[in-house]
Amino acid sequence: MGRITEPRGRTLFLFLASLFCPALSEHISYSIPEEMAKGSVVGNLAKDLGLEVLDLPARKLRVSAEREYFRVSDKSGDLLVSDRIDREAICWRKPVCALEFEMVAENPLNFFGITVVIEDINDNPPRFSRNIIDLEISEVALPGVTFALESPQDPDVGVNSLLQYFLSPDSHFSLLPKENPDGSKYAELMLEKPLDREKQSSYLLVLTAVDSGVPVRSGTVEIRINVTDANDNWPVFSQEIYRISLRENLPAGSSVLQVTATDQDEGKYAEITYSLRTVETLKRLFRLDAKSGEISTQEILDFEKGEGYTIGVEAKDGGGHTAHCKIQIEILDENDNAPEVTFASVSNHIPENSMPGTVVALIKILDPDSGVNGEVFCHVRDNVPFKISSSTNNLYKLVTDGALDREDTPEYNITIIAIDKGNPPLATSKILTLLITDVNDNPPVFLQPSYVVYVPENNPSGASIACVSATDLDLERNGKVSYSIVNSDLEPLQLSSYVSVNTHSGHIFAQRPFDYEQIRTFELTLQAQDAGSPALNANVTVRVFIVDSNDNAPNILYPALGPDRSALFDMVPRSAEPGYLVTKVVAVDADSGHNAWLAYRVLQATDPGLFSLGLRTGEVRSARALTDRDAARHRLLVSVQDGGKPPLSATVALHLVFADSLQEALPEMREERPAASDSESELQFYLVVALALISVLFLTTVTLAVALRLRRSSNPPILRCLQVDLCSKTGSNIPTNYSEGTLPYSYNLCAASEVGKMEYSFLKLTGEMAPLQDLLSNDPSMVLSTSDENKKVISDLVISSHQAPPNTDWRFSQAQRPGTSGSQNGDEGGTWPNNQFDTEMLQAMILASANEAADGSSTLGGGAGTMGLSARYGPQFTLQHVPDYRQNVYIPGSTATLANAAGKRDGKAPAGGNGNKKKSGKKEKK
């Protein structure tokens, strides 16, 4: 057994195809005898295909056929017999019996055509359809007359089916061998001598048929001859051989032809009856009318089962004489078989990134018809990215013909249509369902191009402030999105303490409460990344704005407050006219917007009708002139309330003294303490007891510190009241957020009193004021007439009257005034600036005013555009250095109001600039 060149016409066709069609897949042919034992080796298929034996498990070489007579050994690559091969059962009497099938190999996917020619062996003896042949021969039969004998059937072909006939010896009969038109041989019995019924009425002969195979096989039949009375004429057919062509699928009962035989005898010897002398299979296909000789079909003829038939017909007269003829029937093919589509190998899924030309399935198409009826054209229906690629005459490949996108089409139902070229053409379609598997080709996509989040300050820690969401069109891990923060305008350590993001849900959580006064906005860059390989990602910007809430109460900057929330004494001239600017409450609110829009109101007043308070400006002005019936000392309890919801407020107690000089005001500056009620006395008793122990430790520490400092000090006794042990420094009382040098003044209190009578509170000199000696020399009359010790102390504390008077040219225009702070008699309602630009301008002007008012040595002039800031801080200090203060400014000791700053820049003198210059000077000294 081994590779052969296929014999006869089919072998020649395959040989020529292999020569002129090198593009076809390799065709391998083998030849083996039938009836080989299971497991017998046909040939080394792996070697013939050029495959390595070690690669066979990976290539998965297998047989693709309707019935698998063979298999491939994974160890050796041999093609082995796996089932019984009976040539007669497979091909019947075809001259060439070949089994054609395909070998399919994977990785890469390919197929190979295999042809195994089954050689006949002499395994079937000739067989007669019956055991006894009965013949009737008239005694008048002349020598040389022949009698037809039934031919035996031998399923073998070739030399194995070539028959020789032998007759048992008899002097009256002999065998006459003959040959059919198809080449098969048969024998006739010939009469050698005349018969004499009276001598012998019957004869018994044995006919033996022997084939030419090795070993020789034979079959026998008995011939019983009955000698009849005389009938000297034999029937004669009109033709010795009848030929006819029939189309397949001819309906059952259709007439084929009519045979005719005649007999010259008369009577019963002229009556002819017809019968079929053929194999049983043909008797099932055709029927012969014994009287008329008409032959008709009993079943539908099928070209695919038989391309032609030879039928023997016998005509017998009443005297027993017979005649024989042959009928040759040719079956014409019709296009009655649609193509058969089978999948030799198929993949039910394919990745979406498959390149064009990727093999999806191997398709085998067969059409049993012949000629053009068996020629098939195969294609794919609909507009799908697949096509059919022809490989051999009946094998095709289904390959990709374009890009695949699972997100667009996750599944294809591919309809494969095979159409033959018959008339009319017949078609067969099969549907292949192909799933497109996912690859990570889609990055996550956020639902919004960017996110803006507004978070109220003082939010709870751990609360979700926003949620970002991204979608990924891929599946499973390729579509599983995780979130992370990849960038921010915050510092890395600061970022981790502010926000975090949930990896799975995209929720952004606040790690701490936000403070609008510390940070107002920040930006995050969030990344959504899938779990594919390689991973794809997308970024989105999240802008977080902290929304201010009213969490800061107003902070009173001026006047400076004592421990009891009371301000220092302000002196008012007795001749003050209505509208005179007595003092001004200056407060700031760390919040913004309406939360920082302050309103000033009088809660309590000694005489409510004597003073008025600006709702938005905080200016305390005289409402009417002082009369003799009015008290010299007045107390105003002022509330500063912001515009938040709920509103927050702060209070300050203003102490006002009507006097024209400091000596006149000093008796009124004594702080009157109301007698404590019984309940207050009881409370004070417990407080004194509770603080006694603490005070002992505190006084001991202070005493030691003072003693050490006095020992080291070289200052004269007259300046000792200015030392730490005699003064209490209160600082500027400014919140941390505003202690950056924008308020360049501080209030330091120093107290000296006569025991049990008076207590005075003064402003301590800063480093920028005149020396003490100049103060005493310039105005010695300021020293009070009291004890010598107090005279020394008070003389040290008197403030120089040489300060420059306030500059009345420093004004704001009506458009620059916050609310009604710039007007003296205008509406107190005031409105918040309409936009952010106006707000920032207002903040800058207010702070500049505050700085200039606090600077005692400044003339409130300064260069144009600096609002007087450059006189103190240098020309480089402009409005751009001003922090976010949104309150009004009081100019101590002046009745000047904030007028149009543009007038000053234009060189115009303001009206009424120094009407109360002397009094203002005294106020500024205070």
PyMOL commands that set and color helices and strands:
alter all, ss='L'
color gray80, all
select helices_A, chain A and resi 8-20+45-49+53-59+87-91+158-161+267-270+280-285+371-374+476-479+492-498+593-596+662-669+678-712+717-722+736-738+772-778+780-782+788-797+814-816+836-854+869-873+879-881+901-905+917-925
alter helices_A, ss='H'
color red, helices_A
select strands_A, chain A and resi 2-3+27-33+41-44+62-64+70-72+78-81+98-105+110-119+132-138+146-148+163-167+173-179+185-191+202-211+218-228+236-237+241-247+255-258+261-262+273-276+286-288+294-297+308-316+322-332+340-346+349-351+359-366+376-380+386-390+395-400+411-420+427-437+445-446+450-456+464-467+470-471+481-488+499-501+507-510+521-530+537-547+555-558+566-572+581-584+586-588+599-605+611-613+619-622+633-641+649-658+727-729+748-750+762-763
alter strands_A, ss='S'
color yellow, strands_A
deselect
rebuild
show_as cartoon
